[in-house]
Amino acid sequence: MQSCCWVRRPDYPEMKYGWIEPGEPPGQRDGLFGVRGFRENPSFETARKFRLNQDSVWNTFVMVGRVTSFSVDVHAALPERTTDLDTAPLWKGDETHIGP
């Protein structure tokens, strides 16, 4: 599997994360891969197997996208819970770059 700067190999059999089993890369794009399988909150034995195989990675549910897109989705799904989001600086529609 190709790796990228954001891929960290699991160093213990975490049972509270999802585990992604990478598939074949979709073309010639470095750092991208298809998904062969996904297991959310596996048992200890399954997490241990994934770690020992060393071809699976953790999914910690990181979402990347435009604030406005997330805001539209949240408003559509949970309109009664959006009052606080409407006044939060990171949800006012301004884009913020977080990272290196």
N, C-alpha and C positions, 0 to 999 in steps of 0.2 A: 504494500500500500504506500502511495506517496504520502509524504507528510508535509505539513506547513508549520509555520511558526506558532500557530494557535492550537495545534494538536499536542496534547500531553498524554503520554502512555499511562494507563492506570497502574498505580503501584500497590494497590490492595483491592480486595474483592468487595467493593462498595455495593451495598444492597439498596440504598436509598436513591441512587441515580438510575437513569435509563442507560442501557448499553446498546451501542450501535455496532452492527456487524457490517463493515464496509464491503461494497461490491466493486464492480469494475468502474474505472473512471469514464465519464461521459465525454469522450474525445480527448483533445490535447490540452486540457486546462489543468495546470498545476494546482495541487491542493484540493481538488474536487474529486468526489467519488460517489458512485451510486450506493444505495443501501440494500444490502442483502437481507438484513433482518434487524429487528428492534425488540428489546425486552425491557419493559419498565419494572422497576423494583424486583429484580430476580431474587431467588433464594440464595443463600450463602454458597451452596454447591455450584449453582449455575454461574454466579458472579466469579467464583474461583476458577471455573472452567474457562470463562471468557478471558480472565486475566492471564491464565497460564498459556492460552493459545496465542496471546500477544498480537492478535489482529483486530481486536475490538477496542472501541474508545467509549468514553463516558459521554452522556448527553446530560448537561446540567441545565437545560432549557434556557439558553441564551437566545433572545430575539433581536434581530437586526432589521431595521426598516425606518421609514420616515415617520416622524411623530404624527403628522397629519393623518397618515393611513391608519396608525394604531388608534388614534382618537376617534376617527369615523367608525371603526369596528367596535370599540368599547361603547360608544354612544348608541350604536344600533343594538348591541347585545344586552347592555345593562344601563338603560337610560336613567334609572332611578339612583344609580350610584356614581354619576359623573360630576356632581357638583364640586367635589374636592379636586377632581382632575382639571376642571375648567379653570381653576385659579392657580394651579401648580405651575411654576415657571417652566419646567421641562415639558409640559403638555399644552402650552399656549400656541403651539404651531411653529415655534422657532426650532430650527435644527441644531443639535448639539453633537459635536464630535467627542466621543469618549474613547481614549486609547492612546497608543504611542504616536 
